[in-house]
Amino acid sequence: MSSLVPAPPIIELRQYLLRRGKRDELIELFDREFVETQETLGARVVGQFRDVDRPNHFVWLRGFVDHETRHDALANFYGGPVWREHGRAAAATMIDSDDVHQLRAIERLMIRRASDRDRLGDGGAVLILVTHRRSHDHDSLIRHHLIPTVEEVGLRTVGLYTTDPTENTYAALPVRRSNVLVWVAAGENLDAVDDAAEQVSLARRELARNTTTGGLDEVLIDVLRLEPTARSCLRGSDAFHLA
């Protein structure tokens, strides 16, 4: 029976702005050429997604066991034959690929084994909230107020991450200077994620009141409603049907 396994502790959250109408072209190329070829070098392709609200955005997660492995895997991939052959075609679909958060796990994602990547089944949906810290007091508000509020509509927490302040070991690919808390949740379908997004809006209002009365800065939240691609190892439905 299939089961889920922990994702690597270091994760890149990568959001690409693409040229109009090019998302499916990039996904087809990515899923065909850039998955196993990265994983044989030490980079785990954790999940690939269509952004529901932004039709020209492709979102994906890439994981590493440590920063030395990250450096070597990226250097070997981007300096290797597959990227030399297909990198120009991939780049031609993109306007911006520099929106990248380097994260470390507080609670690690549970994902499909690579050998189960192509097993059939509904992908469900994934919600990612990127909360931009102005104060570490915000973490308590997010973890004890916002997350439980959103979970009430049926989502399940599948991962929690914080900015990894370690120096970028592969400078050819920039990462954002950020201080974020990133919550990843699973939904059985897009309707569940839609309901969760509404709850986020309601919770934002309460957070605004709490931050005002508590003398804190505003909590800024990016809401990503995501549909997994066919080869994503992170799928919303798996959190409900696999262990």
Secondary structure, DSSP 4 states (H G I P E B T S, - for coil): ---EEEPPSEEEEEEEEE-TT-HHHHHHHHHHHSSHHHHTTT-EEEEEEEESS-TTEEEEEEEESSHHHHHHHHHHHHTSHHHHHHHHHHHTTEEEEEEEEEEEEEE--EEE-GGGTT--S---EEEEEEEE-SSTHHHHHIIIIIHHHHHTTT-EEEEEEEE--SPPS-TTS------EEEEEEEESSHHHHHHHHHHHHHHHHHHHHHHHHHTPPPPEEEEEEEEE-TT-S--TTHHHH--
